[in-house]
Amino acid sequence: MKLTGTKTENYFREKLICSHKSLYEDEDKSRILHSLKESHPEMKTAYVLEWIPDQGEDIYIILIDSEVIAKIEVDRFDMTIKPSIEEVSISRYKKNLKKINQIKLSVALALVCGE
């Protein structure tokens, strides 16, 4: 998807940059970052596309570099439980996305590429 600099794209850019900063700097996200680095030791960057709070865990959908989408489930109460990670290719993830989420993914991919 070609980006054109709309307000929506700029909004997502700001949110994604904040999510990236939070992932790398906030202590409460350290388990997520550690799990990502463990499964992708060559990882250069990651952007949180979605955060879904659930009853006992938080679910994060994260773009890792420009290669893969990871779904990470983090137990909210028991810090000793290792987060679970499922991965899917970007092309497969894109298949059923609504237009608004396609825009968010495109913005995240542009950020990964330094645009």
Secondary structure, DSSP 8 states (H G I E B T S, - for coil): ------HHHHHHHHHHHHHHHHHHH-GGGHHHHHHHHHH-TT---EEEEEEEE-SSEEEEEEEETTTEEEEEEEESS-TTS--EEEEEEHHHHHTT--HHHHHHHHHHHHHHTT-
